[in-house]
Every structure is written in C-alpha cells, then in structure tokens.
Amino acid sequence: MTDLPPPPGNDPSQGQMLANLRRANAVAGRALEAGHHPFGAVLVAADHTSVLLEQGNLDVVNHAESTLARLAAEKFSAEELWGMTLYTTAEPCAMCAGTQYWANIGRLVYGISEARLLELTGSSDKNPTMDVPCRYIFEHSQKGIRVWGPFAEVEEEIVALHRDFWS
C-alpha cells in the first residue's frame, strides 16, 4: 500500500543513522562473543539519540529484531513506538519485519541487505536466509513504516563479524 501516513516528527539524520547502526553492530559483537549469530538491534526514541533497548540474536527463532520488538511492545505504548526507530545490522527477515509491524515501530534503519547476508551465509543451516525484502512486507501492510538501508559506510564493519562465522 502507498500513501499511508508516516510516523510523526522528523526522520533521523544520516549521522544519527550511522551512529546507531554502529551501536547495533557493537551489540552484534557481544552476541557473537556469547556464541550466538552476529546480529544486533537497538531501539531509539523519537529524539533519534536516546537508545531505549538493545538486543542481540539469541537463536534461530529469537532474532535480535523480533525479540527487541516484542520487548518494546510490552514496555511502550503503540503511540510511543510509532515515533521510534529500530536499527539493525542486517535487513530484517520476514518474521522480524512482521514483528516490527505488529509492534508498531514506525521507522527502520538497517546496515546490510538480505542479499548481502546471503552472500555471507551461503546455504548454511545456521541461517537459511530468505529472499523477501522487508520493504516488500511493509509495502503490503496498512502502515507507513519508513525504511533506510543498506549503508555502504558501515558494510565492512558489519561484514567483519560475519566473515568467519558462517564457514
């Protein structure tokens, strides 16, 4: 669907996006150190600077983004969430995009695309990557979720955590 009302307020600046993507990547690094898949997500308030939640990947069904969205939905109202931004190191899968939609988080910023992730994971049983762009999910929804990504400026930083993990 198109022409849906966007989230309130201004969108984050490029500098805010890059800073928060780097913070999400630090969370991914901690997930990797804990033995999990190297994905990280952060939830940022409508002011685009206050980090409210951080979440690393836990396992194959508790992804960083979906776990963070579920926790956020328990902690904040739908109205508050609509003005917030979810930052994640890799483009959310269909499950995570759907969870963001149902949680009512109005903005998404991701570092690397699902296609780039597939290049890294190959046919790994650890992450059978889907070829369903998150924009496709949101374009077929009833909310005007705003999306930015991928970002070449942080690609190498994010890819560095994945390079040896999937082989």
C-alpha positions as CSV (number, residue, x, y, z in Angstrom):
1,M,0.0,0.0,0.0
2,T,1.1,3.5,-0.6
3,D,0.2,7.0,0.7
4,L,-0.1,5.8,4.3
5,P,0.6,8.3,7.0
6,P,4.3,8.2,8.1
7,P,5.5,8.2,11.7
8,P,5.4,11.6,13.5
9,G,8.2,14.0,13.7
10,N,11.4,14.4,11.8
11,D,13.4,11.5,10.4
12,P,16.9,10.7,11.7
13,S,19.8,12.4,10.1
14,Q,22.5,10.4,8.2
15,G,24.9,10.9,11.1
16,Q,22.3,9.6,13.6
17,M,21.6,6.6,11.4
18,L,25.3,5.7,11.1
19,A,26.0,6.2,14.9
20,N,23.0,3.9,15.8
21,L,24.0,1.3,13.2
22,R,27.4,1.2,14.8
23,R,25.8,0.8,18.2
24,A,23.7,-2.1,16.8
25,N,26.9,-3.7,15.5
26,A,28.5,-3.5,18.9
27,V,25.5,-5.4,20.2
28,A,26.0,-7.9,17.4
29,G,29.7,-8.3,18.5
30,R,28.5,-9.1,22.1
31,A,26.0,-11.7,20.7
32,L,28.9,-13.3,18.7
33,E,31.1,-13.4,21.9
34,A,28.2,-15.1,23.7
35,G,28.1,-17.8,21.0
36,H,25.1,-16.5,19.1
37,H,24.7,-15.4,15.5
38,P,26.3,-11.9,14.9
39,F,23.1,-9.8,14.6
40,G,22.3,-6.8,16.8
41,A,19.4,-4.3,17.1
42,V,18.7,-1.2,19.0
43,L,15.5,0.8,19.6
44,V,15.9,4.6,19.5
45,A,13.5,7.1,20.9
46,A,11.8,9.7,18.7
47,D,14.6,12.2,19.6
48,H,16.8,9.9,17.4
49,T,19.6,9.8,20.1
50,S,18.2,8.0,23.2
51,V,18.8,4.3,23.0
52,L,15.9,2.6,24.8
53,L,16.6,-1.1,24.2
54,E,19.4,-3.3,22.8
55,Q,19.1,-6.9,21.7
56,G,21.5,-9.4,20.2
57,N,20.4,-12.6,18.4
58,L,19.5,-15.5,20.7
59,D,18.8,-18.4,18.4
60,V,17.2,-19.3,15.0
61,V,13.7,-18.2,16.1
62,N,14.6,-15.4,18.6
63,H,16.3,-13.0,16.2
64,A,17.6,-9.6,17.5
65,E,14.9,-7.6,15.8
66,S,11.9,-9.7,16.7
67,T,12.9,-10.2,20.3
68,L,13.5,-6.4,20.6
69,A,10.2,-5.6,19.0
70,R,8.3,-8.0,21.4
71,L,10.1,-6.5,24.4
72,A,9.4,-3.0,23.2
73,A,5.7,-3.7,22.7
74,E,5.5,-4.8,26.4
75,K,7.3,-1.7,27.6
76,F,5.9,1.1,25.4
77,S,2.5,2.1,24.0
78,A,1.8,1.7,20.3
79,E,1.7,5.5,20.1
80,E,5.1,5.9,21.6
81,L,6.5,3.1,19.4
82,W,5.2,4.7,16.2
83,G,7.7,7.6,16.6
84,M,10.7,5.3,17.4
85,T,13.3,3.7,15.1
86,L,14.6,0.2,15.1
87,Y,18.2,-0.1,14.0
88,T,19.6,-3.4,12.9
89,T,22.8,-4.7,11.4
90,A,21.1,-6.7,8.6
91,E,17.9,-6.3,6.8
92,P,15.1,-7.9,8.8
93,C,13.8,-11.2,7.6
94,A,10.0,-11.7,7.0
95,M,9.5,-12.7,10.7
96,C,11.3,-9.7,12.1
97,A,9.7,-7.2,9.7
98,G,6.3,-8.7,10.6
99,T,7.1,-8.4,14.3
100,Q,8.1,-4.8,13.9
101,Y,4.9,-4.1,12.0
102,W,2.7,-5.7,14.8
103,A,4.7,-3.9,17.5
104,N,4.0,-0.6,15.7
105,I,7.6,0.7,15.4
106,G,7.5,3.4,12.8
107,R,11.0,3.5,11.3
108,L,13.6,1.0,10.4
109,V,17.3,1.5,9.5
110,Y,19.5,-1.5,8.5
111,G,23.1,-1.8,7.7
112,I,23.5,-4.6,5.1
113,S,20.8,-6.1,2.8
114,E,19.4,-9.6,2.9
115,A,21.0,-10.2,-0.4
116,R,24.5,-9.3,1.0
117,L,23.8,-11.5,4.0
118,L,23.0,-14.5,1.7
119,E,26.4,-13.9,0.1
120,L,28.0,-14.3,3.5
121,T,25.9,-17.2,4.8
122,G,25.6,-19.3,1.6
123,S,23.5,-22.3,2.2
124,S,24.4,-22.5,5.9
125,D,21.9,-24.5,8.1
126,K,22.6,-21.9,10.8
127,N,20.8,-19.2,8.7
128,P,18.7,-20.3,5.8
129,T,18.3,-16.7,4.5
130,M,15.1,-15.8,2.8
131,D,14.9,-13.6,-0.3
132,V,12.0,-11.4,0.9
133,P,13.0,-7.8,1.2
134,C,11.5,-6.0,4.3
135,R,10.3,-3.2,2.0
136,Y,8.0,-5.8,0.3
137,I,6.5,-6.7,3.7
138,F,5.9,-3.1,4.6
139,E,4.6,-2.2,1.1
140,H,1.9,-4.8,1.6
141,S,0.8,-3.5,5.0
142,Q,-1.5,-0.9,6.4
143,K,1.2,1.3,8.0
144,G,3.6,3.8,6.5
145,I,6.7,2.4,8.1
146,R,9.8,4.4,6.8
147,V,12.9,2.3,5.8
148,W,16.5,3.2,5.1
149,G,19.3,0.8,4.1
150,P,21.7,-0.6,3.2
151,F,24.6,1.7,4.1
152,A,27.9,1.3,2.4
153,E,29.6,3.4,5.1
154,V,29.1,0.5,7.7
155,E,29.1,-2.5,5.5
156,E,32.7,-3.6,6.1
157,E,32.3,-3.2,9.9
158,I,29.1,-5.4,9.9
159,V,30.5,-7.9,7.4
160,A,33.7,-8.4,9.6
161,L,31.6,-10.1,12.3
162,H,30.0,-12.5,9.8
163,R,33.0,-13.3,7.6
164,D,34.3,-16.3,9.6
165,F,31.1,-17.2,11.5
166,W,29.2,-18.9,8.6
167,S,32.0,-21.1,7.3
